């Protein structure tokens, strides 16, 4: 039954499921980071898109790393979390990179929309002209949001752990659970609010780019001429639509995890959480194949690996 649920044994099954996903995601994001970093060293400068991809790759790599380490320690040696402040640091680090990942993804979608879409609105034109200056501020703001969330996670985990250690008798069990819910509710509210806001930003970016594409297509048919920006619209639309699909799935999974966490149904939270580790790897793989430079380098590496394997 759920009340007799053994977290350690069930965690062993979950770690076996998420390990391939986590390692594949870490490898994919490490590839993105290494390619862009080497280009940064050579050129001494980065484009706005490369800055976002570098930030996104780093946040996803470290998010998967800390999340996998957390599940590993829960499975192998759960009592190590009584060593202060190991649990607090792991939870806070995972929270920082989780929120940063969400906002960096939204930032990339908004960047594509502003850079490629064509509107005559003064504010939109202002953003388009100054987008290269705005991007670093977006990234810094996303990181600050992640740090704030990490601090909240650290303080919440610290208070809850103190109450768990001070309340061990059966008569205090119900009181302790109620107090834990009170502590974690602001945490659930913040992550739910930030995820919803970022998801809405991605939806608006997709709708605006779709509207711009439709108007651009009508304009081309009226003038009976070809325009190279049509290809840019279509490529950006494909990328944003893939982001929208992945964000939708990830958003639904996250909401389900929060709902079952509020109900203390751990046996359902574990498999739902395991599904969230697919998102950083698959979404980053889509980014690679939508970027000609990253795609070319990845295919070259795969060809070299395939050649070496065949030579054996």
N, C-alpha and C positions, 0 to 999 in steps of 0.2 A: 504494500500500500504506500501512498505518498508519504504518510507519517513515518514509516519505517524505511524510507528511502536512504540508501547508502551512497553518500556523495563520492566517497573514494573509489568504490568499485565502478560506479557509473561514470566517474571522471576518467577512469582508465579507458573505457570505450570511447568517450568523447575525444580524448587526447589522441587516440589512434585514428580517429576520423579527421580531426582538424590539422594534424601534423602535416600531411601531404599538401593540404590547402595553404597552410601558413608558410611552409618552406617554398612552395611554388610562387606564392605572392611575394615573399621576401626576395627571391631570385629575380623576378620580373621587375620589381621596383628598384632593386639594386642595380640592375642593368640600365634603367632610365637615368638614375642618379649618376652612375659612372660615365655614361656617354655624354651627358650634358656637362658634367664637371670637367671632363677632359677637353670639351669644346670651349669651356670657360677659361681654362688654363691657356689654351692656344690663342684664342681671340682676345683675351683680357676683358671681354664684355659679354653680356647676355641680352637676348631679346626678351620682351615682356612675357611671351608665351613660354620661353625656356625657363624663366624665373618661376613661373607658376608650376610647370612640370617638375622642376627640381624640388620645390617646396612640397609638392604633392607626393612625389616619390619618397622623399625623406620621411614625411609624416606616416605614410602607409607602411614603410619598412619597419620603423620603430614601433608603430602600433601593433603590427603582427608579432614582432619580436617580444614585446612585453606581455602581450596577451597569451602567447604560446608558453612563455616562461611561467606565467601565473597558473595556467592549467596544469603544467608539468609539476610544479611544486605542490599544488592541491592534490594531485594524484599520487606522487611519490612520497612526499613528506609533508603532510598538511600541518603538523605541529610546529614547523619552522616559522609559521606566521605569528606565533606567540612571541617571536623575537622582534622587539620594537626597534625601528619602525619599518620592517620589511614589507608587511602587508600594505601599510599606508603609502609607501613610496611606489610600490608596484601599481596599486590602484590609481594613484594620482598621475603617474607617468602614462598609463594606458588612457586615462581620461583626457590628458593634454593632447595626445596625438590623435585620439578619436575625434574630438571636436575640431581640431585643426584640419584633419583629413576631410571632414564634412564641408568646412568652409572653403578650403582650397579647391575642392571639386566645384562648388558653386561659383567660386571666383573664375575658374576656367571657362565655365559656360557663359557667364556674364561677359567675359573678355571676348569670346567668339562673337557674341551677339553685338557688342558695341563696335568691334573692329570691322565686321563684315556687313551688318545690316545698314540700310540707307533710309534715313528719315530726315525730314526738314525741321524737326523740332529743335529749338535753340539749345535746350538743355542736353539733348542727345548729341548735337554737333559739338557742344562744349566737352562732353565726355569723350567723344571720338578723337578730338584734337589732343586732349590731355591724358589719354588712356595710359601712355607709357609712364607718366608721372604718378598716376593714380594706383597702378598695379602694386608697386612696393608698399603703399599705404594699406591697400587691401590685404596684402599678405601679412603685414605687421599686425593689423587689426585682428586677423584670423588667429594669429599666434597668441595674441593677448587674450582673446576669448578662450582659447585652449588653456592658457596658464591660469586664468581666473577659475575655470571649471576644475582644473587640477587641484587648486588650493581648496576649493569647496569639497572635492572628493577626499582629500587628505584629512581635513578637519572632521568631516562626517564619519569617515572610517575610524579615526582616532577616538572620537566620542563613543561610537558604537562598540568598539573593542574594549574600552574601559568599562562600559556597562555590562558587557558579556562576562568580564572577569570578576566584577563585583556582584553579579546576580547569578548564582549557581543553583539555588534551591528551586524545587518544583513550584512552590507557592508564588515565586516571582517570575515564573515563565511567561504568563500571559502579559504581565506588566512590562516585561522586557521586550516582548514582541511588539507591543503597542508603541513603546518608546522608539524602537528601531524603525518602525514605519514612519513615525514623526520625523526622525532624523533623515531618512532617505527620501521622503517626499519632495523636499526642495531640490534634491539631486535629480529625481525623475522629472520634475517640472522643468528644470533648466535644460536637460538633454532633449526632452520632448519639444520644448519651445524652440531651441536652436536648430534641431533637425527639421522641424516644420518650416521655420523661416528659410533655411537653406533650400529646402525642397520647393517652396513657393518661388524662390529666386530662379531656380532651374526651370520651372514651368513657365515663368514669365519670359525668360531668355529664349526658350524654345518657341513660344507663341509669337514673340516679336520677330524672331528670325524667319519663322514661317510666313508671317505677314509681309515682311520685306521681300522674301522670295516670290510670293504671289504677285505683289505689286511690280516687282522687277520683270517677272515673266510677262505680265500684261503689257508693260511698257515696251518690251522687246517685240511682242507681236504687233503692237500698234505701229512701231517705227520700222518693222520688218528688217531688223539688223541683228547681228550677233554681238554678244558682249562677253568678255572673258570673266567678268565678275559672277556670271551665272554659275560657273564651275565652283567658284569659291563659296557661293551660297549653298550649293548642293552638298559639298564636302563638309562644311560646317554644320549643316542641318543633319547629316548622317551622324556626325560625332555627338551633337547635342541630343538627338533622339536616342542614341545608345546610352548616353548619360542618364536621360530621363527614365528609360526603362530600368536601368540598374538602380538608380536612385529610388524609383517607385518600389522595387522589390526590397531594397535595403530598408526603406522607410517603413514598409509594412512589417517586416521582420522585427525592426527595432521597437515599433509600437506594441507588437505582440509580446516581445520580451519584457517591456515595461509593465504591461498589464498583468502578466503571469508573475512578475517579480512582486508586484503589489499584493498579489494573492498568496505569495510564499509557496508557489508550486514549482519547486526546484527541479523536479523530474521532467518538467516541460521546458524550463528555461535553458537547460543544458543543450538539448538538440537544436533549439532555436538559435542559441548563441553560436553553435557550430556552423550554422548556415551563413552567419555574417562574415565569416572569414573567406568566403568565396568572392565577395564583392571587391576587395582591394586588388586581388590578383587579376580577375577577369576584366574589370574596368581599366586597369593599367595596360592590359594586353590589347584592349581596343584602342587605347591611346597610342600605343606603339604602331599598330597597323594603320592608324589614321595619320601618322606622321611619316612622310617619305624618308627622312633621314634616319630615324630610329628603325623603321621597317627594313631599310637597306642593310644597316649594320647587323640587325638580328638575323636576317636571312643569310648574311655572309658567315656569321658565327655558326649557324645551324648547318650550313654546307660544309664548313671546315670540320665540325664534329662528325657529321655523317661520313665524310671522306676518310677520317682517321679510323672510324669504326669499321668501315668497309675494308680498309687496308689490312686490318687485323684478320 
